[in-house]
Amino acid sequence: MALPDPVIVIPGITANYLFDNYPLPPDDIWTVLSLNYERAGLHPDDTRYEATEPALVRPGQLYEIAYKELVDELRHNLAPSSDQPVPVFPFSLDWRQPLETIEPQLRAFVDEVIARTALLPHYAKDKYAQRGTVSLVGHSMGGIHIAGYLEHYKKDSKVAKVATLASPFKGSFEAVIKITTGTANLGATPPSSREREAARITPALYYILPRVPDGIQVDPGLPDSLFDPRAWQTSILRTIEEYIRLHGTSQRNRPQQAAQLFARFLSDAKAHRDRIEAFRLDQAGLAAKDWLCVVGVDSTTRVHLQIVKLPDGTADFRFHSEDRDNKWSSKTQKERVFTGDGTVPFLGAVPSFLGLENLVCVTPDDFGYWEVQDKLTTQIAGFHGILPNMDMLHRLIVRHLTGSPDTHENTWGRRAPGVKTWQPAVQPLKEK
């Protein structure tokens, strides 16, 4: 039996460190405990670079709190024996940037991983270089990176299997909250204000705007797509205009500059979403059995958004407490889709290239009895953020990547609402 392919783990947005390598020694500008919005903010003239120059910001390690257990468990459990380790590589990225710019970087990393793995004696003996493929595991936005990469490189992607965890393939309403308010508070404190400004100038955030079926209620006369600038509050443009005043090299016609920058963010994000939704697995030489798609449910999640038309004809967002819901336990199948993982609504996590019958749903109760710390962290960080720590999911991913049976009957899942014939990538799979 062939050795398992090397694995690349791709994190979600904001989930790896950023370092400014211009100072010596380098400064950490984005870590688990320290979020420097001003140093991480991008330049309005050229969002490849920082507003605060000179700088040389580069990605650092993945957040240990979210991914260390996942990486360690895969390294341990994928290996057939202690003298035949299976490489599991974290992929760090500049999560602020447009998603299409990451695709060639991931391609280069895939090639590097294949070359490094071929140098391992047990893989050389196994003639791994002749097949030269990898497995990709993505959490949250990491799954969207994978989909974009596969759509771009198709059958030349060198990917054999994929596992995605809680990925917002159709977006999350929390992206709107972040862009609109910065935090749950409406910018009442300086940190909240800085976060809101940084969010509005972060291209990647626009790539997870929701395009969820029946998720947005819009007044007549307004566009029903958040990828249309007219659907947004005018305060967004005012913030970007002020940001240009503070950091731009040209002060000519700042309102026009702001409008053009905002429109570009939305247009680029829409084009990427269109690509992902048009993607089909066979274009990359894959089938549904090759993609384990895990969706978090049974947590109160924002599942609706209301956009109203003001007397002057502009749009305004209305956030209501009842927009957050969890109907997972409802006896009505049509209502059960109004749930999620606390960040990504269920309907936002369904990719166009898989069917509902292919999804594996998990809940916070799937954390094991002894995973006390993870349960406590879930209450603080949310189910979405800590989901990659779930022991059961580690075992499930290993089964998917190796094709191994569940000899101990310690993997399981739940079918999506309304599904009669369940066809998850891992077979057989015990249902809870």
N, C-alpha and C positions, 0 to 999 in steps of 0.2 A: 504494500500500500504506500502511495506517495506521501511524502511529508506535507503537512499543511503549508499553504502559502504564507509568506510574511504578511503581517497586518499593519495597516496605517490607521491611527486613531485621529479623527479630525474634530476639533472642539466647536462649541457654539460661540456666538457673538459675545465679546468682552471676556471670554473665558481663558485667555492666556495673557501672560505678562507683556508689557511694553517697556523697553529700555531706551533711553537717549544715550547713544554711544558717543556723542560729541564731547561731553565733559569726561575728564579722566580723574577718578574712575567713573564709569557710566552711572547715570541717575535712573532709578526706577520711577517711572511716571504712571504706571498702572499695575497694581498688584491686588491681592485679595484684600489687604488692609488699607491700601493707600491709592485713591483715585484722583489723579491730578488732571482735572478737566481742561484747565488752561494749557498745560503742556501737551495734552493729547489732541487738542483742537486742530483741525486742518485749515490750511490757508485758502481763503475764498478765491484767490487768483489761480491757484493750482492745488487741488485737493490731494495730490500725491504727496505733498509736503505739509509741514506744520506751520501754524500761524506764528508761533514763537520761534524765530530763527536767530542764530544758526542752530541747527539741530540735526540729529541723525538717528531717528527712532527706528528700532527694529523689534520684531517679536521675540519674546522669551518663552519660558517653559509654560506648559499647560497648567491650569489650576489643579493643585494636588487634591484639594477638597472634593473636586468633582471627578477627577480622572485617574488618580493614583491607584485606587482599588481595582478599577477596570483594567488598566494596563498590567498591573501585577498579576491579577488573576488570569488574564489571557496568556501571559508569558508562562505561568506555572502550569495551567491546565491544557494548553494546546500542545505542549511538548510530549512526545511519545515516551521519552525517558529523560533523566537528568542530563545525560550526555548528548542529547539531541534537542537543544533549545530552539524554539520557534521565535524569530525576531518579531517584536511588536514595537513599532516606531510611532512616537507622537509627532504630529505635523503642526508646527507653530505657524501662525499667519498673522498678517496685519488685518485684524477683523474690522477695521474702520473702512477699508477700501471697497470699491465696487467688486462684486463677486466674480465678474468675468476676468478681472485682472489676476485672480488667484489661480485660475485654471492652468495656465502655463507653468506656474510655480509648482502646483501639485503634480503636473506631468513630469517636471524635472525631478521631483522628489520620488515619484514612482520609479523612474529609471534608476535613480541612485539606490533605492531600496533593493531593487532587483539585482543590481551589480554587487552590492554588499552581501546580499544573501548568497549569491552564487560563489562567493569566496569561502563560505563556511564548509569545512570538509564533509560533513554529513549531507549537506545539500548538493555539493559537487558529486558525491557518490550517488546521490539520488537523481542525478542529471536534471536538476532543477532549471538550469540555464536554458534547456531546450523548450520548456514551457513558459518560463519568465512571466508569471502572473502574480498579482497581489490580491488581498482582501481588504476592503475598506469598511471602517466602522465610524459612523458619524453621529454626533449628538447635536440636537437642535439645528442651528444653522449649518453645522457640519454636514448634515444630510442633504441640504440644498447645494452645498459645494460639490458633493458627490454627484448629484443629479446633473448639475451644470457641466461638470467635468466629463461625464459619460456622454451627454448630448453633444459636447464639443468634439471629443475624440472618437466617439462611437466604437467600432470594432477594433480600433487601434489603442483603446484605453488601457489594455493589459490588466483588466480587472476580471476576476473569476467569480467572486462573491461579495455581497454587500450586506451590512446590517445598519439600520438607522434607528435612532432612539429619539422619540418626541420631536420630530422635525416639522417645522411649520411650512409644508410645501405650498399651502394656500394662504399662509400668513397668520399673523396674530394681531388681535386688537390692542395688545399691549404696546406694539410699535407706535400706534396712534397716540396712546397715552404718553409714551416717552417723548415723542416729537412735540406734542402739544403742551405738556406740563413739565416735562423733565422728570418729575417724581410724582408720587401720589399727592403731595402738597402742591398748590398752584404757585410755586415760585415765591413763597413767602420769605424764604431765607436765601442768603447769598449762595450757599452750595446748590440749592435747588435751581436757582437762576442760572448758574454756570452749567449745570448738567443739561438744562433745557437748551441753552445756546449751543453746547457741544453736540447734542443730539441732532439738532436741526442742520448741522453742517457735516454730519457723518453719513457719507453715501450709503454704506452697507445697511443702515437701519431702514431705508426705504424699500429694500428688497424683501422685507418680511411684512409689508403692509397687507392687510387682509383682503382677499378676494374670495370670500366665503359665501356659498349659496344662501341667499335670503338672510345674510348676516347684517346688512346695512339698510336702515330705513331712511329714505331721502325724501325731502319735500319736493313737490313739483317745481320744475324750473332749474333744478340743480343736477349736475352729473352724478351718476350712481357709481362712479369708479374713483377710488382714492388715488389713482394714478393720473387723475386730471387735476391740475392746479386750482381750477375753479371750485373744487369740492372742499377746499381747505379754508380755515380761518385766516383772515388777513393779517393776524398777529404773527403768523409764521414769516411772512415776507418782511414785516417790520423788524423782526429780530435779525433776519439775514442781512437786511439793509444796514442795521446798526453794526453788525459784525463786520461788514465790508468797510464801514466808516472807521472802525478801530484797527482793522488789519489790512485792508486792501491798499494796493499801490496806486490805484486810480480812484479819484473821488467824483469822476464825471458820471452823472445820471445813475446814482446809486439805486434808485427804485428799479430801473431797467436791468441793472446788473443782478440784483436780487431775484427778480422774476425769471431771468434767464437761467441762473444757477439752480433755482428751485425746480424749474421745468425740466432741466437736464437730469437732476436727481430722479425725478419721477419717470421720465422717459426711459432712462437707462434701466431702472428697476422693472418697468413694465415689459421692456424688450426681453429681459432675462426671464421674467415670469412666463411670458408667452413661449419662450424656448422650452422651459421645463414642462409646461403643460402640454406641449406638442410632442415631447419625447416619448418614445416607446422602447421597451426593454430590448426587443430584438434588434434595434439599431446598434446596440452595443454588444450584441451576441449573447444576451442574457435572457432568462425566463423568470417567471414569478417565483419559481423554486429557488432561485439564486439570490433573492432579496428578502431578508428578514426585516419587516417593517413593524416596529413596536410603537404603540400609541398609548400615552398615559390618559387615564380616565378617572372618574369618581372624585374629582376635586372641583371646588367652586371656581369657575373660570368665566371671564368675560366672553359672551357669545353673541352679543348684539351691539350695534352702534347706531345712534340717531343723529342725522345731519339735518338741521333746520335752516330755512331761508329767512334771513333778517329783512327788515323793511327796506334796507338799501340794496337788496338783491344778493348780498354776500352770504357765505355759509357760516354756520356755527355748530360746533359739536356739543351735544348734550349727553353727559355721562350720568347714568342712573344706576342706583344700587341693584335694581332688578335686571340690569343687563348682565350681571354676574349670576350664573346659575349652575346647578348640578342635578340633572334629571336622570343620572345613570341608573338609579333604582326604580324609575318609573315603570309601571306595568304597561304603559303605552309605548310601543316601539318607536313611533315617530318622535316622541319627546326625549327618548334616551340619548339622542345625538347631542342634546344641549348639555354638554359636559366637557371635560378636558383635564389637563394636568396642572391647572392653576395659571399657566401662561399661554399655552397653545390650545385653542378649542379643538374638540374632536374633528369637526368638519374642516378645520384648517390644517389638520395633520394627515389628511387623506390624499395621497399622490394620484395624479391622473393616470399614471402608468401601472397602477395596481388596482385590483378590485377590493371592495369591502371584505370579501371572503378571504383575502390574503393577509389581512391585518391581524396582529396579535395585541390585544388590549391588556394592560396591567393597571393595577390600582395601588394606592399606598399600603393597603393591607398585604400586598405581596412581599413587603419587606419581612424577613424571617423573624422568628421570636427573639433571636439573640442580636438582631441588628438594632439595638436600642439607640445607639448614638445616631445612626442614620435616621431613625424615626424622629429623634429630637431635632436633628438638623433640618429635616423636612418641614417641621413647623416654623423654622426660622427662614430657610432659604427657599422653601417651596418644593413641591413634588417634582416639578419640571427640572429644576437645577440639580437636584440630588439623585435623580432617577438612575444615572449611570453607575451608582454605587450599589444597586440592588444585587445581592448574591445570586438570586434565581436567574436574573438576566445574564449574568456572567456565564452561568452554566448553559443557558439557552443559546447564547452566541457561540460558545464552544461547540455545542452540538451542531449548529448551523454550519460553522466553518469546517468541521471535520466530518460531518455526516454520521456521527456516532449515535448509537441508540441510547435511550434513557433507562439504563439498567437499574438505577436506584429510584426511578419515578420521582425525580426532584425538579422537573421543569414543567411548566404549565402556562396557560394563558386563557384569555376570554375572547370570544368572537365578538365582532362589531354588531351593533344593533341591527336587527332585521335579517341577519345572515342565517340561512338554513343549512347550506353546505359549506362547511369551514375548510379552507385550503391554505393553511399557513405554510411558510417555507420549510419549517421543521416538522417532519412527520415521523412517527405519530406524536401528537402533542396532547397531553392531558388537559381537559377543559375544567375550569373552575366556574 
